[in-house]
């Protein structure tokens, strides 16, 4: 129910911003909606895991140390990706790709500009998010399916 309200408000916010902008880019708003949903449902799942870990026989519901490392790496790379995406806009879809290439700034890290760093940081953020999801249930490998709480 909470995520339904969050999605409603994000949709209203996106529609409002698109109506006020002269050259709005729909893909940015879709990216924001997908990111908010991925973050919201991931937090919900982790909170429910921690809640069931406090219950009797909840030892197997605890989040493993490997998963915590992946969670921290997810946050680091996702936040840095967002900083490079929103803070340093070096592209526009309103002109041709060859003209947009001239907007690129000087290289920041070896031969990478800020737009390239955004691509790498967001890709690593997604990688570690999926690794988090893959390792979230590592403590339940020997638990019968009937005993795993469904939330």
NUPAVO-192667 format. One record per atom (N, C-alpha, C): x, y, z; residue number from 1; residue in one letter. Coordinates in nm, 2 decimals, padded with zeros to 4 digits, always signed. Example, Ala and Ser with C-alpha at 12.3 -4.5 7.8 and 13.67 -1.06 7.14 Angstrom:
2
> +01.32:-00.57:+00.78:1:a $
> +01.23:-00.45:+00.78:1:a $
> +01.32:-00.33:+00.78:1:a $
> +01.28:-00.22:+00.71:2:s $
> +01.37:-00.11:+00.71:2:s $
> +01.29:+00.00:+00.79:2:s $
//
This chain:
151
> +00.08:-00.12:+00.00:1:x $
> +00.00:+00.00:+00.00:1:x $
> +00.09:+00.13:+00.00:1:x $
> +00.20:+00.12:+00.08:2:x $
> +00.29:+00.24:+00.08:2:x $
> +00.35:+00.26:-00.06:2:x $
> +00.39:+00.15:-00.12:3:x $
> +00.46:+00.17:-00.25:3:x $
> +00.35:+00.21:-00.36:3:x $
> +00.23:+00.18:-00.34:4:x $
> +00.13:+00.23:-00.43:4:x $
> +00.11:+00.38:-00.42:4:x $
> +00.12:+00.43:-00.30:5:x $
> +00.11:+00.58:-00.28:5:x $
> +00.24:+00.64:-00.33:5:x $
> +00.35:+00.58:-00.30:6:x $
> +00.48:+00.64:-00.35:6:x $
> +00.48:+00.64:-00.51:6:x $
> +00.43:+00.54:-00.57:7:x $
> +00.42:+00.54:-00.72:7:x $
> +00.33:+00.64:-00.77:7:x $
> +00.22:+00.66:-00.70:8:x $
> +00.12:+00.77:-00.74:8:x $
> +00.18:+00.90:-00.73:8:x $
> +00.25:+00.93:-00.62:9:x $
> +00.31:+01.06:-00.61:9:x $
> +00.43:+01.08:-00.70:9:x $
> +00.51:+00.98:-00.73:10:x $
> +00.61:+00.99:-00.83:10:x $
> +00.55:+01.02:-00.97:10:x $
> +00.44:+00.95:-01.00:11:x $
> +00.38:+00.97:-01.13:11:x $
> +00.33:+01.12:-01.14:11:x $
> +00.26:+01.17:-01.04:12:x $
> +00.21:+01.30:-01.04:12:x $
> +00.33:+01.40:-01.05:12:x $
> +00.44:+01.38:-00.97:13:x $
> +00.55:+01.46:-00.98:13:x $
> +00.61:+01.47:-01.12:13:x $
> +00.62:+01.35:-01.18:14:x $
> +00.68:+01.34:-01.32:14:x $
> +00.59:+01.41:-01.42:14:x $
> +00.46:+01.40:-01.41:15:x $
> +00.36:+01.47:-01.50:15:x $
> +00.37:+01.62:-01.48:15:x $
> +00.38:+01.66:-01.35:16:x $
> +00.39:+01.80:-01.33:16:x $
> +00.52:+01.86:-01.39:16:x $
> +00.64:+01.79:-01.36:17:x $
> +00.76:+01.84:-01.42:17:x $
> +00.76:+01.84:-01.57:17:x $
> +00.70:+01.74:-01.63:18:x $
> +00.70:+01.73:-01.78:18:x $
> +00.61:+01.84:-01.83:18:x $
> +00.50:+01.88:-01.76:19:x $
> +00.41:+01.98:-01.81:19:x $
> +00.48:+02.12:-01.80:19:x $
> +00.57:+02.14:-01.71:20:x $
> +00.64:+02.27:-01.69:20:x $
> +00.76:+02.28:-01.78:20:x $
> +00.82:+02.17:-01.82:21:x $
> +00.95:+02.18:-01.90:21:x $
> +00.92:+02.20:-02.04:21:x $
> +01.00:+02.27:-02.11:22:x $
> +00.99:+02.29:-02.25:22:x $
> +01.04:+02.18:-02.33:22:x $
> +01.15:+02.11:-02.28:23:x $
> +01.21:+02.00:-02.36:23:x $
> +01.23:+01.88:-02.26:23:x $
> +01.12:+01.83:-02.21:24:x $
> +01.14:+01.72:-02.11:24:x $
> +01.18:+01.59:-02.18:24:x $
> +01.26:+01.51:-02.11:25:x $
> +01.30:+01.38:-02.17:25:x $
> +01.24:+01.27:-02.09:25:x $
> +01.15:+01.20:-02.15:26:x $
> +01.07:+01.09:-02.09:26:x $
> +01.16:+00.99:-02.02:26:x $
> +01.27:+00.95:-02.08:27:x $
> +01.35:+00.84:-02.03:27:x $
> +01.41:+00.88:-01.89:27:x $
> +01.43:+01.00:-01.86:28:x $
> +01.48:+01.04:-01.73:28:x $
> +01.37:+01.01:-01.62:28:x $
> +01.25:+01.04:-01.66:29:x $
> +01.14:+01.02:-01.56:29:x $
> +01.11:+00.87:-01.54:29:x $
> +01.12:+00.79:-01.65:30:x $
> +01.11:+00.65:-01.64:30:x $
> +01.22:+00.59:-01.56:30:x $
> +01.34:+00.64:-01.58:31:x $
> +01.45:+00.59:-01.50:31:x $
> +01.43:+00.62:-01.35:31:x $
> +01.38:+00.74:-01.32:32:x $
> +01.35:+00.77:-01.18:32:x $
> +01.24:+00.68:-01.12:32:x $
> +01.14:+00.65:-01.20:33:x $
> +01.03:+00.57:-01.15:33:x $
> +01.08:+00.43:-01.12:33:x $
> +01.16:+00.37:-01.21:34:x $
> +01.22:+00.24:-01.19:34:x $
> +01.31:+00.23:-01.08:34:x $
> +01.39:+00.34:-01.06:35:x $
> +01.49:+00.34:-00.95:35:x $
> +01.42:+00.35:-00.82:35:x $
> +01.31:+00.44:-00.81:36:x $
> +01.23:+00.45:-00.68:36:x $
> +01.17:+00.31:-00.65:36:x $
> +01.12:+00.25:-00.75:37:x $
> +01.05:+00.12:-00.72:37:x $
> +01.16:+00.01:-00.68:37:x $
> +01.27:+00.01:-00.74:38:x $
> +01.37:-00.09:-00.71:38:x $
> +01.42:-00.06:-00.57:38:x $
> +01.44:+00.06:-00.53:39:x $
> +01.49:+00.10:-00.40:39:x $
> +01.38:+00.07:-00.29:39:x $
> +01.26:+00.10:-00.32:40:x $
> +01.15:+00.08:-00.23:40:x $
> +01.13:-00.06:-00.20:40:x $
> +01.12:-00.15:-00.30:41:x $
> +01.09:-00.29:-00.28:41:x $
> +01.22:-00.36:-00.22:41:x $
> +01.34:-00.31:-00.25:42:x $
> +01.46:-00.37:-00.19:42:x $
> +01.46:-00.34:-00.04:42:x $
> +01.43:-00.21:+00.00:43:x $
> +01.42:-00.18:+00.14:43:x $
> +01.32:-00.25:+00.21:43:x $
> +01.20:-00.27:+00.15:44:x $
> +01.09:-00.35:+00.21:44:x $
> +01.14:-00.49:+00.24:44:x $
> +01.20:-00.55:+00.15:45:x $
> +01.24:-00.69:+00.16:45:x $
> +01.35:-00.70:+00.27:45:x $
> +01.44:-00.61:+00.28:46:x $
> +01.55:-00.61:+00.38:46:x $
> +01.49:-00.59:+00.52:46:x $
> +01.39:-00.49:+00.53:47:x $
> +01.33:-00.47:+00.66:47:x $
> +01.25:-00.59:+00.71:47:x $
> +01.18:-00.65:+00.62:48:x $
> +01.11:-00.77:+00.65:48:x $
> +01.20:-00.89:+00.70:48:x $
> +01.32:-00.90:+00.63:49:x $
> +01.42:-01.00:+00.67:49:x $
> +01.46:-00.97:+00.81:49:x $
> +01.49:-00.84:+00.84:50:x $
> +01.54:-00.81:+00.97:50:x $
> +01.43:-00.83:+01.08:50:x $
> +01.31:-00.80:+01.04:51:x $
> +01.19:-00.82:+01.13:51:x $
> +01.18:-00.97:+01.17:51:x $
> +01.19:-01.06:+01.07:52:x $
> +01.17:-01.20:+01.09:52:x $
> +01.30:-01.26:+01.16:52:x $
> +01.41:-01.19:+01.15:53:x $
> +01.53:-01.24:+01.22:53:x $
> +01.52:-01.22:+01.37:53:x $
> +01.43:-01.13:+01.42:54:x $
> +01.41:-01.11:+01.56:54:x $
> +01.31:-01.21:+01.62:54:x $
> +01.24:-01.28:+01.54:55:x $
> +01.14:-01.38:+01.58:55:x $
> +01.21:-01.51:+01.63:55:x $
> +01.14:-01.59:+01.70:56:x $
> +01.20:-01.72:+01.74:56:x $
> +01.24:-01.80:+01.61:56:x $
> +01.35:-01.87:+01.62:57:x $
> +01.40:-01.95:+01.51:57:x $
> +01.43:-01.86:+01.39:57:x $
> +01.46:-01.73:+01.41:58:x $
> +01.48:-01.64:+01.31:58:x $
> +01.63:-01.62:+01.27:58:x $
> +01.71:-01.71:+01.32:59:x $
> +01.86:-01.70:+01.29:59:x $
> +01.88:-01.71:+01.15:59:x $
> +01.81:-01.80:+01.08:60:x $
> +01.83:-01.82:+00.94:60:x $
> +01.78:-01.71:+00.85:60:x $
> +01.71:-01.61:+00.91:61:x $
> +01.66:-01.50:+00.83:61:x $
> +01.75:-01.38:+00.84:61:x $
> +01.86:-01.39:+00.91:62:x $
> +01.95:-01.28:+00.92:62:x $
> +02.02:-01.26:+00.78:62:x $
> +02.06:-01.13:+00.76:63:x $
> +02.13:-01.10:+00.64:63:x $
> +02.28:-01.13:+00.66:63:x $
> +02.34:-01.21:+00.56:64:x $
> +02.48:-01.25:+00.58:64:x $
> +02.57:-01.13:+00.56:64:x $
> +02.70:-01.15:+00.60:65:x $
> +02.80:-01.05:+00.59:65:x $
> +02.83:-01.02:+00.44:65:x $
> +02.83:-01.12:+00.36:66:x $
> +02.85:-01.10:+00.22:66:x $
> +02.75:-01.01:+00.16:66:x $
> +02.62:-01.03:+00.20:67:x $
> +02.51:-00.95:+00.15:67:x $
> +02.53:-00.81:+00.20:67:x $
> +02.57:-00.78:+00.32:68:x $
> +02.59:-00.65:+00.37:68:x $
> +02.70:-00.58:+00.29:68:x $
> +02.80:-00.65:+00.25:69:x $
> +02.91:-00.59:+00.17:69:x $
> +02.85:-00.55:+00.03:69:x $
> +02.76:-00.63:-00.03:70:x $
> +02.70:-00.60:-00.15:70:x $
> +02.60:-00.48:-00.14:70:x $
> +02.53:-00.47:-00.02:71:x $
> +02.44:-00.36:+00.00:71:x $
> +02.52:-00.23:+00.01:71:x $
> +02.64:-00.23:+00.08:72:x $
> +02.72:-00.11:+00.09:72:x $
> +02.77:-00.07:-00.05:72:x $
> +02.82:-00.17:-00.13:73:x $
> +02.87:-00.14:-00.26:73:x $
> +02.76:-00.09:-00.35:73:x $
> +02.64:-00.14:-00.34:74:x $
> +02.53:-00.09:-00.42:74:x $
> +02.50:+00.06:-00.39:74:x $
> +02.50:+00.09:-00.26:75:x $
> +02.48:+00.23:-00.22:75:x $
> +02.59:+00.32:-00.27:75:x $
> +02.71:+00.28:-00.26:76:x $
> +02.83:+00.37:-00.30:76:x $
> +02.82:+00.39:-00.45:76:x $
> +02.80:+00.29:-00.53:77:x $
> +02.81:+00.30:-00.68:77:x $
> +02.68:+00.37:-00.73:77:x $
> +02.56:+00.34:-00.66:78:x $
> +02.44:+00.41:-00.71:78:x $
> +02.44:+00.56:-00.68:78:x $
> +02.48:+00.59:-00.56:79:x $
> +02.49:+00.73:-00.53:79:x $
> +02.59:+00.81:-00.61:79:x $
> +02.71:+00.75:-00.64:80:x $
> +02.80:+00.81:-00.73:80:x $
> +02.75:+00.82:-00.87:80:x $
> +02.68:+00.72:-00.91:81:x $
> +02.62:+00.73:-01.05:81:x $
> +02.51:+00.84:-01.06:81:x $
> +02.43:+00.85:-00.95:82:x $
> +02.33:+00.96:-00.95:82:x $
> +02.40:+01.10:-00.95:82:x $
> +02.51:+01.11:-00.88:83:x $
> +02.58:+01.24:-00.87:83:x $
> +02.63:+01.27:-01.01:83:x $
> +02.69:+01.18:-01.08:84:x $
> +02.74:+01.20:-01.21:84:x $
> +02.63:+01.22:-01.31:84:x $
> +02.52:+01.16:-01.29:85:x $
> +02.40:+01.17:-01.39:85:x $
> +02.34:+01.31:-01.38:85:x $
> +02.31:+01.35:-01.25:86:x $
> +02.23:+01.47:-01.23:86:x $
> +02.32:+01.59:-01.22:86:x $
> +02.44:+01.57:-01.17:87:x $
> +02.53:+01.69:-01.15:87:x $
> +02.61:+01.74:-01.27:87:x $
> +02.63:+01.65:-01.36:88:x $
> +02.71:+01.68:-01.48:88:x $
> +02.64:+01.64:-01.60:88:x $
> +02.55:+01.71:-01.65:89:x $
> +02.47:+01.68:-01.77:89:x $
> +02.56:+01.72:-01.89:89:x $
> +02.62:+01.63:-01.96:90:x $
> +02.70:+01.65:-02.08:90:x $
> +02.64:+01.60:-02.20:90:x $
> +02.51:+01.59:-02.20:91:x $
> +02.44:+01.54:-02.32:91:x $
> +02.31:+01.60:-02.34:91:x $
> +02.26:+01.60:-02.46:92:x $
> +02.12:+01.64:-02.48:92:x $
> +02.07:+01.55:-02.60:92:x $
> +01.94:+01.52:-02.59:93:x $
> +01.88:+01.44:-02.69:93:x $
> +01.80:+01.53:-02.79:93:x $
> +01.82:+01.66:-02.78:94:x $
> +01.75:+01.75:-02.87:94:x $
> +01.83:+01.78:-02.99:94:x $
> +01.95:+01.74:-03.00:95:x $
> +02.04:+01.76:-03.11:95:x $
> +02.09:+01.63:-03.16:95:x $
> +02.16:+01.63:-03.27:96:x $
> +02.21:+01.51:-03.33:96:x $
> +02.33:+01.45:-03.24:96:x $
> +02.35:+01.32:-03.25:97:x $
> +02.46:+01.26:-03.17:97:x $
> +02.60:+01.32:-03.19:97:x $
> +02.63:+01.36:-03.32:98:x $
> +02.76:+01.42:-03.34:98:x $
> +02.77:+01.56:-03.28:98:x $
> +02.66:+01.64:-03.28:99:x $
> +02.66:+01.77:-03.21:99:x $
> +02.67:+01.75:-03.06:99:x $
> +02.60:+01.65:-03.01:100:x $
> +02.59:+01.62:-02.86:100:x $
> +02.73:+01.58:-02.81:100:x $
> +02.81:+01.51:-02.90:101:x $
> +02.94:+01.47:-02.86:101:x $
> +03.03:+01.59:-02.83:101:x $
> +03.01:+01.70:-02.89:102:x $
> +03.09:+01.82:-02.86:102:x $
> +03.06:+01.88:-02.72:102:x $
> +02.95:+01.83:-02.66:103:x $
> +02.92:+01.88:-02.52:103:x $
> +03.01:+01.81:-02.42:103:x $
> +03.07:+01.70:-02.46:104:x $
> +03.16:+01.62:-02.36:104:x $
> +03.27:+01.71:-02.31:104:x $
> +03.29:+01.70:-02.18:105:x $
> +03.40:+01.77:-02.11:105:x $
> +03.53:+01.70:-02.12:105:x $
> +03.63:+01.76:-02.07:106:x $
> +03.76:+01.70:-02.07:106:x $
> +03.75:+01.57:-01.98:106:x $
> +03.85:+01.48:-02.01:107:x $
> +03.85:+01.35:-01.93:107:x $
> +03.88:+01.38:-01.79:107:x $
> +03.80:+01.31:-01.70:108:x $
> +03.82:+01.32:-01.56:108:x $
> +03.91:+01.21:-01.50:108:x $
> +03.89:+01.09:-01.54:109:x $
> +03.96:+00.98:-01.49:109:x $
> +04.02:+00.90:-01.61:109:x $
> +04.15:+00.91:-01.62:110:x $
> +04.22:+00.85:-01.74:110:x $
> +04.16:+00.90:-01.87:110:x $
> +04.09:+00.82:-01.94:111:x $
> +04.03:+00.85:-02.07:111:x $
> +03.88:+00.86:-02.06:111:x $
> +03.82:+00.87:-01.94:112:x $
> +03.68:+00.87:-01.92:112:x $
> +03.63:+01.01:-01.88:112:x $
> +03.52:+01.05:-01.94:113:x $
> +03.46:+01.18:-01.90:113:x $
> +03.35:+01.15:-01.80:113:x $
> +03.29:+01.25:-01.75:114:x $
> +03.19:+01.23:-01.65:114:x $
> +03.07:+01.15:-01.69:114:x $
> +03.03:+01.16:-01.82:115:x $
> +02.92:+01.08:-01.87:115:x $
> +02.96:+00.93:-01.87:115:x $
> +03.08:+00.90:-01.91:116:x $
> +03.13:+00.76:-01.90:116:x $
> +03.13:+00.71:-01.76:116:x $
> +03.18:+00.79:-01.67:117:x $
> +03.18:+00.75:-01.53:117:x $
> +03.04:+00.72:-01.48:117:x $
> +02.94:+00.80:-01.52:118:x $
> +02.80:+00.77:-01.49:118:x $
> +02.76:+00.63:-01.54:118:x $
> +02.80:+00.60:-01.66:119:x $
> +02.76:+00.47:-01.71:119:x $
> +02.82:+00.36:-01.63:119:x $
> +02.95:+00.37:-01.60:120:x $
> +03.02:+00.26:-01.53:120:x $
> +02.96:+00.25:-01.38:120:x $
> +02.95:+00.37:-01.32:121:x $
> +02.90:+00.37:-01.18:121:x $
> +02.76:+00.31:-01.17:121:x $
> +02.67:+00.35:-01.26:122:x $
> +02.53:+00.29:-01.26:122:x $
> +02.53:+00.15:-01.29:122:x $
> +02.62:+00.10:-01.38:123:x $
> +02.62:-00.04:-01.42:123:x $
> +02.67:-00.12:-01.30:123:x $
> +02.77:-00.07:-01.23:124:x $
> +02.82:-00.14:-01.11:124:x $
> +02.72:-00.14:-01.00:124:x $
> +02.64:-00.03:-00.99:125:x $
> +02.53:-00.02:-00.89:125:x $
> +02.43:-00.13:-00.91:125:x $
> +02.39:-00.14:-01.04:126:x $
> +02.29:-00.25:-01.08:126:x $
> +02.35:-00.39:-01.05:126:x $
> +02.48:-00.41:-01.09:127:x $
> +02.54:-00.54:-01.06:127:x $
> +02.53:-00.57:-00.92:127:x $
> +02.57:-00.48:-00.83:128:x $
> +02.58:-00.51:-00.69:128:x $
> +02.44:-00.52:-00.63:128:x $
> +02.34:-00.45:-00.69:129:x $
> +02.20:-00.47:-00.64:129:x $
> +02.15:-00.61:-00.67:129:x $
> +02.18:-00.66:-00.79:130:x $
> +02.14:-00.80:-00.82:130:x $
> +02.22:-00.90:-00.74:130:x $
> +02.35:-00.87:-00.71:131:x $
> +02.42:-00.96:-00.62:131:x $
> +02.36:-00.96:-00.48:131:x $
> +02.31:-00.84:-00.44:132:x $
> +02.25:-00.84:-00.31:132:x $
> +02.12:-00.93:-00.31:132:x $
> +02.04:-00.92:-00.42:133:x $
> +01.93:-01.00:-00.42:133:x $
> +01.96:-01.15:-00.43:133:x $
> +02.07:-01.18:-00.50:134:x $
> +02.11:-01.32:-00.51:134:x $
> +02.16:-01.38:-00.38:134:x $
> +02.22:-01.30:-00.29:135:x $
> +02.28:-01.35:-00.17:135:x $
> +02.19:-01.32:-00.05:135:x $
> +02.07:-01.26:-00.07:136:x $
> +01.99:-01.22:+00.05:136:x $
> +01.93:-01.35:+00.12:136:x $
> +01.92:-01.45:+00.05:137:x $
> +01.86:-01.58:+00.11:137:x $
> +01.96:-01.68:+00.13:137:x $
> +02.09:-01.65:+00.14:138:x $
> +02.20:-01.75:+00.16:138:x $
> +02.18:-01.83:+00.29:138:x $
> +02.12:-01.77:+00.40:139:x $
> +02.11:-01.84:+00.52:139:x $
> +01.99:-01.94:+00.52:139:x $
> +01.91:-01.94:+00.42:140:x $
> +01.80:-02.03:+00.41:140:x $
> +01.82:-02.15:+00.32:140:x $
> +01.94:-02.18:+00.28:141:x $
> +01.97:-02.29:+00.19:141:x $
> +01.93:-02.42:+00.24:141:x $
> +01.94:-02.45:+00.37:142:x $
> +01.91:-02.58:+00.43:142:x $
> +01.77:-02.58:+00.50:142:x $
> +01.70:-02.47:+00.49:143:x $
> +01.56:-02.46:+00.55:143:x $
> +01.46:-02.52:+00.45:143:x $
> +01.37:-02.60:+00.50:144:x $
> +01.26:-02.65:+00.42:144:x $
> +01.17:-02.54:+00.38:144:x $
> +01.12:-02.55:+00.26:145:x $
> +01.04:-02.44:+00.20:145:x $
> +00.92:-02.40:+00.29:145:x $
> +00.86:-02.50:+00.35:146:x $
> +00.74:-02.48:+00.43:146:x $
> +00.77:-02.39:+00.55:146:x $
> +00.90:-02.38:+00.60:147:x $
> +00.93:-02.30:+00.72:147:x $
> +00.99:-02.16:+00.68:147:x $
> +01.00:-02.13:+00.56:148:x $
> +01.05:-02.00:+00.52:148:x $
> +00.92:-01.90:+00.52:148:x $
> +00.93:-01.79:+00.59:149:x $
> +00.82:-01.70:+00.59:149:x $
> +00.80:-01.63:+00.46:149:x $
> +00.68:-01.61:+00.42:150:x $
> +00.65:-01.54:+00.29:150:x $
> +00.60:-01.40:+00.32:150:x $
> +00.67:-01.30:+00.27:151:x $
> +00.63:-01.17:+00.30:151:x $
> +00.64:-01.08:+00.17:151:x $
//
